[in-house]
């Protein structure tokens, strides 16, 4: 099974335009049955977490991190306290 990860910079509109005008059309022609995921990079987030409102998996971590963020403002190159490994590619 294959999947394409197409990245663009959210701080550079030309990067997204390039994805729209060149990469996605190229993939649709050359590999039409392979799905792709569009990934925005450089979001400047303090942390990236996932949770499920339905199963509540990860929900406590989200609220814990929100509280910690209030009391410990963002510092340069700080990782999330509760994340095992935060990824810069979302």
N, C-alpha and C positions, 0 to 999 in steps of 0.2 A: 504494500500500500504506500502511496506517495502523497506528499502534500508540499506545496510551496509556501515559504514564509517570505512575504514581501514587506520590507521595512522602509519607512520614510521618517523624516525628521518633522516633528510637529512645530518646530520653530523655524522651519524653512519651507515656505509655500511651494517653491520650485521643486522641492523634493517630492511632495505629494503630486504635483502636476506631472512630473516625470513618471510616476507610478501609473497615474490615470491614462496618460497619453502613450506610453511606451510599453511598460512591463505587463500590465494586465491585458492589453490587446494581444501582445506577443504570446502570452500564455494561453489565451483563449483560442488562438490559431494553431499553435504548435502542440499544445497539450490540453485539449478541451475537456477531457474527463478527469483531470487532476485538480482537486480542490486547492484553494489558496486561502491563507490567512493574512489579512492586512494588519501590520504592526506599526503603531506610532511610537517612536523613540524620543528620548530627550524630554520627557514629560515634566521633569522637575519635581516629581512626587517624593515625599519623605519616605514613603513605603508603598509597596503593592501587596495587598492581601486579597484572598478570595474567601467567600463564604456562601452558604445557602440559607436563604430565609425559610425554605421549605423544611429542610432537615436540621437546621440550626448549626450545621457543621461549620466551624470556624467563626461563628458569630461572636462568641465571647472574646476571641482574639482581636476582632475588629474593634470592639468597644474598649478593650484594654489598651490597645494601641492609640485610640483616639484620646483617651484620658492621659496616657503618658505623653502624647504630643503636646497637650495643653501645658503640662507641668515642665516639660523638657523641650523647649523650642528647637527647631531644626538647627543642627550644626553641620558644617561642611563635612561631606563624606561620611556621615553617620548612617549606620545600618539600623534597621528596625530592631527594637529590643526583642520582640517576640518572634521574628522571622528566623528560620534556620538559615536560609540563604535567599536574599532578595536579588532578583534578576533585573537588569536594566532594560532588557528586551521584553516588552509586554505584548 
